[in-house]
Amino acid sequence: MATYTAPLRDMQFVLDELLELEHYADLDGFADAPRDVSTAILEEAGRLASGVLAPLNAVGDHLGCRLENAEVSTAPGFREAYRLYAEGGWTGLTASPAYGGQGLPHVLGIAVREIMTSANLAFSMFAGLSHGAANAIANGGTAAQKALFLPPMIAGRWTGTMNLTEPHCGTDLGLLRSRAHPQADGSYRISGTKIFISAGEHDLAENIIHLVLARLPDAPAGVKGISLFIVPKFLVNPDGSLGARNGVQCGSLEEKMGIHGNPTCVMNYDDATGYLLGEAHQGLKVMFVMMNSARLAVGVQGLSLASVAYQNAASYARDRLQGRAPGGAIAPERVADPIVAHPDVQRMLLSQRAFVEGGRALAYWAGLQVDLAHKHPDPEVRESANDLLGLLTPMIKAYCTDQGVESISLAMQCFGGHGYIREWGIEQLLRDARITPLYEGTNGVQAMDLVARKLKLNEGRALKRFMALVEDFCQEQGAQLGDCTVALQQALGDLKLATAYLLERSDPATSGAAAVDYLHLTALVAFGLQWARMALIADRHLADSDDSTGFYRAKRLTARFFFERILPQTAIHLQRVRAGAEVLSAFDPEQF
Amino acid sequence: MATYTAPLRDMQFVLDELLELEHYADLDGFADAPRDVSTAILEEAGRLASGVLAPLNAVGDHLGCRLENAEVSTAPGFREAYRLYAEGGWTGLTASPAYGGQGLPHVLGIAVREIMTSANLAFSMFAGLSHGAANAIANGGTAAQKALFLPPMIAGRWTGTMNLTEPHCGTDLGLLRSRAHPQADGSYRISGTKIFISAGEHDLAENIIHLVLARLPDAPAGVKGISLFIVPKFLVNPDGSLGARNGVQCGSLEEKMGIHGNPTCVMNYDDATGYLLGEAHQGLKVMFVMMNSARLAVGVQGLSLASVAYQNAASYARDRLQGRAPGGAIAPERVADPIVAHPDVQRMLLSQRAFVEGGRALAYWAGLQVDLAHKHPDPEVRESANDLLGLLTPMIKAYCTDQGVESISLAMQCFGGHGYIREWGIEQLLRDARITPLYEGTNGVQAMDLVARKLKLNEGRALKRFMALVEDFCQEQGAQLGDCTVALQQALGDLKLATAYLLERSDPATSGAAAVDYLHLTALVAFGLQWARMALIADRHLADSDDSTGFYRAKRLTARFFFERILPQTAIHLQRVRAGAEVLSAFDPEQF
């Protein structure tokens, strides 16, 4: 079974040394989590994750969820774990104190989320979706809706879901058919079938608050006619107590590749009572607030599973004896050397490490932008943070899930044939992780969001700001990093050329043909900036001989590995961007 | 459920037009399979695969194998399917007529193997392992052993296995502990535990012939003290009839990520009677003949599963309606266009196609080298074919399984969230395929075979020959291919630089650090040569307006896609090779 220990040292490095959170003490919530408090919170999260959630991960995978009489039971242990999770205050960590939350920084919330997800993705999805649904109500709800729904959701007594997909309608929400009919009392009757609803029905909470996209009778066709509704599993009386069972039921559970611990439900709405959330026909606006936060969270899922897979692969590689090190035995007293002595195993471990640590730095940086965008007093800072977040969200969702799967696959490879066997737990991580490039918008959709929307929004302001950040870093501090800076500048040059190529060509075929490669190129540069910043910090400590644990030396070597072997991939992405759409367009679809 | 139709047109293109098998009619067996016969054989294989094996693929996955009282039952339908398979003569297709085989060319055997594997990997492994075991007996056995064991194995009445791995001993066979004690009658008593034995016990055949590595009492330590033994499940009387049950039992079945239709057994040998195969202490020599053939077959597995995944993804992409094509609606009468109209979906499909068709060309070419190496009258041709095969085997095993997994993952991505759901069958293909980079020597081991052995063998003769083939092609015929040839020459230049770098540095750390990237670089050039040859043929037909079905146009465009977007990856592999081992060696293993 895979085991998990929260990588607290590296998390603290990112929060305290890289992002220097202490500089933001003026922002709401930051003063409540100075360094010692955030450390204590992460330690506590790590204890729950290692002690309770991680041991349940294989249980959820093996036993899955069961549907009987329209009720779903989760695997043994999940109820108790969720109770501990809610009681520990984890469901309300970053939520508004006005509704019972702790109001702590989002960046800290991301770190906690990483820990919980590493231990048990299927479990973490219950809380993750609730968090998103509560956010949507907080952003788009009326005062009465907030007062009624938020406190129990934030306390973890109720959970939430997102209901977008229908059998014939995934990416293309314009095809949505679910209907909402207004009632005399101001409520609506919702009917339709939704699929792929994670945590749509379960036994962890007293109530489930579904957020459901549907069309009003007078709705315009397409995406401009979609409204969002709050549809509780149990109707809620004005005093917050539970009323009658609503007309929504789980029709079946999907059999799937992984995340068996979380029920993926077909949800049937049959004249269910719902309440409009936000304005009529403007449902996607509210939903997209939720989706953006969910997309960032999914990117963190890719990173989280890669982190736990890496830990287990490294541990296996230190224990497994096989063959001898290239330079001669390093454990001559044993029958063979540990396989960590083999350069190819070192290469695989460092590849994982470069992704996991770089991804952590990038995701937490994005988390900080959420805080800045919401809480900073200076509108220019808020705008800049929002711009950056708009770019980073699709990048992190797509790159960190594509590379997350790849990284876990490398972890499996470190185990040899044993990696394919259930008992080691790696194969579950790979199966679980494979959902992440698919849900919350496939990675192709993320890439189109970046290329077709974000790239051109406000005359490309966001990307210009991002590239200027990298450029400024190279000019102001890069000289100290030598070859690493040369590599970063080269990658930035590739990004500039790719960007210019796309901005000169406005046809959507070229954008579509280039999208995924452009996203990977951009993400590599973003990783490069984080690695360069981290390398500088490491160099300072090494220059001061302040490295008693070897942490900074390892960080510096991993940075070099990244610049030597990972970042130069920007060149092939540029080449593919420039290949354009000619071959794709010329290929007869019937020949596929 | 995934469906399968053998891609006969493309297979015939490779056999007849690319490899021009008719030129080899003088070689043993080739005259028995002229174009019309080989076409009929592939059609018949396709019927069995689509009609019988493919529908059993999900059954094997869901129901798996069961162990009761040391007997293993396969999933319902497997026995009957195996009976049909054996009765159809597929177990003896390429085996020697002296023992009941049909003696057909190995290259045709590879094509048939691709078809059967695409339909059902777990099923195909039973016959694949038997084929390998029979080959080993044919190569290393005494006349009596061949006469006794080969006819029923070739007829499919008995199957075979390979027993190498032990719990503490995988790649490092020197650690092997199983023991063999000589008996007065010339036989041996074998004791030990073997793990990961595919098809180690089952109900498809009357007998199972295990080939088992073990040590004799006087064996030198390490790999020079390993002998190979024939250990039948039922002892065999001199007349070929079955005798007593031998002392070998399946102790348990592994729970694993995929290939559930094939039992992965722990095999316990307890004073089992065995017979020395080949010479004492020389077991690895015979085993490696079997392993090399198995490695080529595993490479074909990666390709086969990618082929069926591609078919299903293409079919889904033509059916699924979502969004509109970038240039405006192509199906304005429908609610949306098929997703095959989206450039990113086209990109994913062409990436798969470039791999599958290029891999098919390369694997069949390697299959032809097997025939040439065994059957050609000219010793120089045999030597050259052997050289090439030595290079191609690790390349195809590792690259075609790494890329096979990647290609199936792209196929899943074409399905969006539906790809994660069991009913579509894609997730099974991905789980099944993930064993292929692990077994028969991990891909890292293949890369070390290439870099540490094959590269330097006979002063690098094999690689020089391979590079000369590419060079000559570019000079003699490349002018007609324009940019494609420029790309191929660039890739060859990268290979030369990487080769020179490695030949100048003899330290094993550098070889190990570079191995996997060097293998991928080499394989890309090998794919490039095949794609260039195929593009030339396509151009000839297009120039003659001989393309009524659009086959050659599609082939030519796929070639261009490969040269524009896939082949240029050689640059990053060269860069990584040149990064050397410095960072890897400097990293403290305790820091992982």
Interface residues (C-beta under 8 A of the other chain):
Chain A: T165 H168 C169 G170 T171 D172 G174 L175 F196 E254 E255 K256 M257 G258 A314 A317 R318 L321 Q322 G323 P326 G327 V335 A336 P338 V340 A341 H342 P343 D344 V345 Q346 R347 M348 L349 L350 R353 V405 S409 M412 Q413 G416 G417 H418 G419 Y420 I421 R422 E423 E427 L430 R431 R434 I435 P437 L438 Y439 T442 N443 G444 A447 M448 D507 P508 A509 T510 S511 G512 A513 A515 V516 G550 F551 R553 A554 L557 T558 R560 F561 E564 R565 P568 Q569 A571 I572 Q575 R576 A579 A581 V583 L584 S585 A586 F587 D588 P589 E590 Q591 F592
Chain B: T165 H168 C169 G170 T171 D172 G174 L175 F196 E254 E255 K256 M257 G258 A314 A317 R318 L321 Q322 G323 P326 G327 V335 A336 P338 V340 A341 H342 P343 D344 V345 Q346 R347 M348 L349 L350 R353 V405 S409 M412 Q413 G416 G417 H418 G419 Y420 I421 R422 E423 E427 L430 R431 R434 I435 P437 L438 Y439 T442 N443 G444 A447 M448 D507 P508 A509 T510 S511 G512 A513 A515 V516 G550 F551 R553 A554 L557 T558 R560 F561 E564 R565 P568 Q569 A571 I572 Q575 R576 A579 A581 V583 L584 S585 A586 F587 D588 P589 E590 Q591 F592
